[in-house]
């Protein structure tokens, strides 16, 4: 697992100045007139990220080196966020076994450092699209644990009013644009959101999360291609936990270093240790700065998945040695040791933070238990953003067509009365 961020073999298209000119895509094309496009070779002496020359300092900076030093409060904030996500996901797994959570349920256990670092780098006005493994990102985006847990329980106080569940959380206020159950379903939508931002001349960026398996679908490549062509403000984040369900990346991808796929589109990219929140934060900040300047970015974070693909997956495809190695590399424990050595974290503070997170999660579970179930009459309230003629509101078990009228005087069996 790489200890520092590495720049990829992808070319880095020049900044075409669309944000500065405020003209959206049309302004970008005007600004690009007379300049090298994303497919043009580098000028003599020019060094691009991963183009065979030396990578930028920001891309090579490991934790504690390069860039400004993070304050103790920032380092502790990462740790607090990671512990909260861990305790929340453990309680979610318990609730699933208690039949309080229905449907599928995928946990961020082992992914906490990536969650904390990535969401800390994003601005409040940025848009976040995720896949179905989303609970931790919703929490780190600032959505209250009570609303996230209530959504898992399918209750009206949930972030999607109980109709989304584990995989389909959505919150406009925090610009958390969902949770998608279809593998890669969020990638074209995030690309479209980035196009909308660019078209309006906005300064926001779009963060699009996905698993390693998503990089093998057509929509992934189509989205990266159009984002590179049009210089869209989007960062594609591949959370590589080494397994697409139960298949290893090496068995499913001819190029297992997934960030290198950006090279096909002359897009800047990097690979970072997903177990280090500081490294993820710095790499994500570099990626987001690039995206805001009209240069989309592919960031790969590498971390382990401590449990199976979902709550019900026993992960028997792993050997005992592999499972033990994952537990030994627990990102929360490793980060705690690191902060302890730096004098930022003490044993007393570790216990206090854990107690606070546990209390917050316990309160969230109690809130979810007390929240009412949604009424069946609201089932179709959020199917469409605006009214659609002839949309079906047929409930499960109802006939597709109404019963034909019976002749006057006929009995229910059709026999004359």
Number of C-alpha atoms within 10 A of each C-alpha: 12 13 15 20 25 25 28 28 24 25 26 27 25 18 21 23 20 24 20 14 13 17 19 25 22 14 19 23 18 16 17 16 10 8 13 15 16 21 15 12 11 16 9 6 7 9 16 22 22 23 19 13 12 12 17 14 12 17 25 20 17 22 20 11 12 13 12 8 11 11 10 13 10 13 18 18 15 25 27 19 21 28 24 25 30 23 20 28 21 15 17 25 19 14 17 18 12 10 10 16 21 15 10 15 22 22 26 25 23 25 30 29 31 31 29 28 29 27 24 23 19 21 14 16 13 17 23 28 26 29 23 24 24 23 30 27 24 27 22 22 22 13 19 15 27 23 26 28 33 31 28 32 29 27 26 19 22 29 27 23 20 27 22 20 25 30 23 23 27 23 14 10 11 16 16 22 22 23 26 23 16 11 16 24 18 25 26 19 15 24 26 18 21 27 22 16 22 29 17 13 18 16 17 20 29 29 29 25 27 26 23 26 23 21 18 14 11 10 17 19 19 13 18 27 17 16 25 25 18 20 31 31 32 35 30 28 25 22 23 25 21 19 19 16 16 14 12 16 19 12 11 14 14 10 12 16 17 26 29 22 20 26 18 15 20 25 30 29 32 30 28 30 24 32 28 27 28 26 28 32 25 26 32 30 20 17 28 29 19 20 27 23 20 29 29 32 33 27 30 30 31 26 26 24 20 20 19 19 19 16 17 14 13 11 16 10 13 12 10 9 8 11 16 12 13 16 15 11 15 20 25 22 13 14 22 18 14 13 16 15 11 11 10 15 19 15 9 8 13 15 11 12 17 17 15 14 21 18 14 18 23 17 15 21 24 14 18 26 16 12 20 15 18 16 10 8 9 10 14 14 10 12 11 9 7 7 10 9 6 6 10 9 12 12 12 7 6 9 9 10 7 7 7 6 6 11 9 8 10 11 11 9 8 10 8 10 9
